[in-house]
Amino acid sequence: MSSQMCRGKSVCFTFAVILIAILQQTFAQSSLSYVRVGCYKDRVGLMRSMTLLASYRNPPHKTLDWNDLKTSVVDQCALEAKKTNSPFFGIQYYGECWGGPGQYNRHGKSANCARIGGAYVGKGFANYVYMLTGDECTTYTTLSDFTRSRSYNDNINRCDHWSRDWPTEGAWYRFDGAAGKAMANSCVGANHCGTEKTGWFNGNLPVVADGISSGAVCFNDKHNNCCSKKLDTIRVRRCEGFYVYHLPSTHGCNEAYCGDGSL
């Protein structure tokens, strides 16, 4: 840094601290993940569905940019929600950030929301509600091969038992493409989806607002016992338009998780 830019150690130190703070703030915003929940009514009075956290239409937080409401409003509100430990947050009147204690759905759904400036926002007395998530909705392994589809009628000795690609403790996976859009949720015939013992999800799939839910996977064996073995440590989350599953290593070979694809 030149002497013209930095006059004295104290000035340099102050400048460095400010720069680090800005970078940390930027990183915090860019690393936040959230998913859309929907549009919900609000009412005046003591029964507000959420608490006002900030307004980006007015000072001191005025950042609203009608051409980019996602960055200038929704991302800012997500950061505010994280600060206040609010898992849900809502955008009302295009630029108000709501969250904190309360029940976002206490007054029912609303149609008074719109997509403007690259984001969904609420209009008058309506919150477009979002939910903060971890990185499971953005950082996952995609299972898309057609041989993993429940309709693939062959056994190619697929094994989702421990390997470098399938850690014992499990990881987050998403089914997509020819494999299907989700894990098979009913019994899959033995010797399908490339394996002998076929794994299928045995439980209720969550909605977005449920967050991460527990579930189980059953494995059908060569005798067509649909649940000859069971893993109870499955976790599943509804992200924005798709599901992710936290899947551990299977009991052994040949066992694998099957998608719901139709070839």
N, C-alpha and C positions, 0 to 999 in steps of 0.2 A: 504494500500500500504506500503510495507516494506521500511526501510531507504535505503536499497541497490538500490531499484528501484527509489526512489525519494529523492534526496539530497537537502532539503530546500524547503520552501513554494513556491518560485518563479518557481523552476523547476517543482514542482507538478502542479502548476497552468498552466504553459505552456503546459505540457503534457496533462492535462485535456482539454484545449482549442483545441489542435490538434486532440485529440480523438473525441471530440464532432463534430468538422468540418468533420472528416472522416465519422462518423455515419450519419450526416445530408446529406452529398454527396451521400452516399450509399442509404439512404432512398429516396432521390430525384430521383435517377436513377430507383430504383425498383418500385416507385409509378407512373412513367410516363406510359401513355397508348398511343398507336399509332396503325394505321391500314395501310395496304398496298394499294397504289393507282395504281402503275404500272410502266412500263419501258418507258422512254421518251428520245428523242434525245437531244444532246447538240451540240453547234458549237463554234469554235474558233472565237475570235474577240469581237466586241462591243455588239453583240446580244446574249451573254450568257443567258441561260434560268434561271440560279440561280447564287448566289454569293458563292465563296469558304469561308467556315467558319473555317474549320480545316482539317488537314491531319493526319490520324492516322498511316500513313506509315513512317512518318519522325518526328524527334524531332521538337518542344518540346512535342508534343502530341502522340508520338509513342506508341500505345497500341495494334496494330493489331495482332490478333492471328488467324491464318488460320483455326484452329480447332474450333473456336468460334467467328465468325464474328458478331453474334448477340450482344453478350455482349461487345466485344472489339471495335466494330465500330458502329453498328446501335444504341445501347442504348446510347453510348457516344454522337452520333450525335443528338439524340433526346433531350438530355440534353442541348446541344449547341443551338439547335433550340428554345427551350423554353427560354433560356437566351436572345435570340435576337428577341423574339416575332414573330417567323416565324411559321405559322401553317403547312407549308409543308417543308419537308427536303428530300434530296436525297443523295444516296451513289453512287459515281462515282470512276472508277479505283480501285474498291475493298475496298479502305480505305480512300477516300476523302469525307468530309462532306460538302454538299452544301445546301444553304437555302437563307433566307433573301428576299429582294425585287426581283421581277422578275416573270416570268410566266413559270412554270415548263413544260407546254405543248405547248409552242410557236412553237417548231419545229416538233411537232408530235410524235407519238409513235415509239418505237424502239424495236428490237428483241435482242439487244446486252446486255442482262442482264443474270444473272445466280443465281442459289441457291447454295451457298457454305458456309460451316461452320455454318449451321443452320440459314442462313439468305439470303434474296434476295439482290443482289448488282448489280450495273452497272459496265460494263467494260469500254472500251475506248469511250469517248464522249457519254456516256449514263448514265442517272441517274435512279436508281431505287428509286421511290418517295414514301414517307410515309407521313401520315398526323397525327398530334397530336390530341388526343381526350381527353375528360374528362373521368370520370369513368363509363359512361353509357354503354360502350362496355364490361365492366368487372364486374360491380355491377348492377345486375338486378334480377327480379323475373321471373322464367320460368313458363309458362302456357303450360302444356303438357298433361292434362287429355283428354282422347278420347271423353268425353262428351262435350268438348268445340269445337269439330270439327263441321264445317258447315254441315257435312254429318250425324251427330247424330240427328236422327229424333224423338226427345222427349223433353218434358219440365219437368225438375226436379227443377224448381223454383230457378235457378241460378240467383244471384243478385250481380252485381258489383257496387252497391251503397255503400256508406260510411260504412267502418268497420275497425277493427284493421288491416286487411289484405289489405284493399283498401282505403288509405287515401284520404280525400277530394281533396287535392291539387294535387294528382296523384303521380306516381312513374314510373320508367322504367321497362318495361316488354318485354320478348321475347317469341314468340310462338315456340314450338318445339315438337318433338315426335308425338304422335297420334293426337294431336290438330292441327298439321300442322306446316309448316315452316315459316309462316307469318300470319298476320291477313287477313281474307277473304277480297277480294278487289272487290266484286260485291255483289249485293243484296242477302241476305240469307233468305230463307223462314221462316215465323213466326213459333214459337214452334220448333225450331231447336237449336242445340248447348246448350241444357239444359235450355233454357230460352224462354219466350214468345216474347219479343222484341229483335230482333237479331241485334247486332252491326257489321258493316262492314266498312272498310276503303274506303273513297271516295276522292281520290286524286292521285297524281303521286308519286311513290316511288323514293327516291333519289338514286344517285350513291354515292360512297364513298366520292368523292371530293366535293360533295354538302354540306357536314357537316350535321348539324341538320336542317331539313326542317319542315315547317308547313303543316298541313293537317286537315282533318275533318273525323268524324265518323258519319254515318247515322244509324238510328235504324228503322227496319221494324216492323210494328205493326200487330195485329191480322187481320187487314183488308188488309194486303199485300200492304200497302203504304210504299214503299221502303225507304223513307226518312221522316217518320212522325215526327221524332225529329232529331236534329243534334247537335253535339259538335264540335266547331270550334277551340278548344284549344289543339288539338293533335300535338305532335311533334314526328318525326320519324328520325332515323339515320340508314344508312347502315354501319354495322361493317364488320369484316372480315368473309364474308360468311353467314351473317344473318342480320336481321333487329331487332332493338329495338324501342319500342314505349313508349312515355311518355303519360300515360293514366290517366285522372282524374276519380274520382268517377262518375258514371252515374247519370242521372236525378233522378232515383228512381228504384223501383222493378216493374216487373221483366224485367230488362234490363241487357245485358251482351255483352262482346266483343267475337266475334267468330273467330276461326282459319280457315285456308284454307285446313285442312286435309281431306283426302278421306278415309273412312273406308272400 
